[in-house]
């Protein structure tokens, strides 16, 4: 296998520079893939243009690509959105000619790719046993937690507003935020304005063990994202036995039939009240958590990998070995 690593620039780049850098990466991965030799199968991790170029260039008997989700139609307009859409359009045209198999994570993406040679439903997959192994205390330290990038589509400020609803009813409630990003400081500023900053532990990036511990030590996970292709953080919380309160995205109803309480998208107060109702009702919370944990059993990494391998190499003999991930 050949791996090409790109170091992110230390400064913000303008649109022209970003486009030039993107095209440079397309050329680099294409050249590297072409020189890598011959393979029985090649899999691109995404449908982004550099991955499409690599898949088109590599010499393999069978080629597959994972299309997580497409650029949403309602994404705010702008130069970067236009560049993203143009790049996606080119990548998809490239992949349609070269990919023998397309893995998709949700029905919306599957419908968008109707007519392609072979579209197969799959999941991102997590190591469920690692989350289930962490003991859950009888009285969680955190009323709610969040795991994810602090970027506009995750709505970190709605997260703070939802927590303010909980804190107004439960003055001693605490909240854990795992992750960082450009919206971290605006969210912290809002927390100060709403006088709830003292109840929030901004944990930034954590290692895997700490993330699992925090999820297990939280009564709920509040997740106000407005754009998801699947929902890795939601799956991790459910595997940890933590029910999720999230905005009502169609993909969540499709992928997670249990364990998620839905709130109208954009209504942070409703989001907070829904979480508060779960926190105050331990029996309902535990029942929701049990149903959620059961619902994500099929998303175990080994189960997902076995299904994908069977689709990718249908003539291969199944292996009884389990995948072992570094802790």
Secondary structure as GFF3:
##gff-version 3
##sequence-region A 1 327
A	DSSP	alpha_helix	15	35	.	.	.	ID=ss1
A	DSSP	beta_strand	38	44	.	.	.	ID=ss2
A	DSSP	alpha_helix	49	57	.	.	.	ID=ss3
A	DSSP	beta_strand	59	67	.	.	.	ID=ss4
A	DSSP	alpha_helix	79	98	.	.	.	ID=ss5
A	DSSP	beta_strand	101	104	.	.	.	ID=ss6
A	DSSP	alpha_helix	107	112	.	.	.	ID=ss7
A	DSSP	beta_strand	119	121	.	.	.	ID=ss8
A	DSSP	alpha_helix	128	132	.	.	.	ID=ss9
A	DSSP	beta_strand	142	147	.	.	.	ID=ss10
A	DSSP	three_ten_helix	152	154	.	.	.	ID=ss11
A	DSSP	alpha_helix	156	169	.	.	.	ID=ss12
A	DSSP	beta_strand	175	178	.	.	.	ID=ss13
A	DSSP	alpha_helix	184	193	.	.	.	ID=ss14
A	DSSP	three_ten_helix	197	199	.	.	.	ID=ss15
A	DSSP	beta_strand	200	204	.	.	.	ID=ss16
A	DSSP	alpha_helix	208	216	.	.	.	ID=ss17
A	DSSP	beta_strand	218	223	.	.	.	ID=ss18
A	DSSP	alpha_helix	232	239	.	.	.	ID=ss19
A	DSSP	beta_strand	243	247	.	.	.	ID=ss20
A	DSSP	alpha_helix	250	255	.	.	.	ID=ss21
A	DSSP	beta_strand	260	263	.	.	.	ID=ss22
A	DSSP	alpha_helix	268	280	.	.	.	ID=ss23
A	DSSP	alpha_helix	282	295	.	.	.	ID=ss24
A	DSSP	three_ten_helix	297	299	.	.	.	ID=ss25
A	DSSP	alpha_helix	301	312	.	.	.	ID=ss26
###
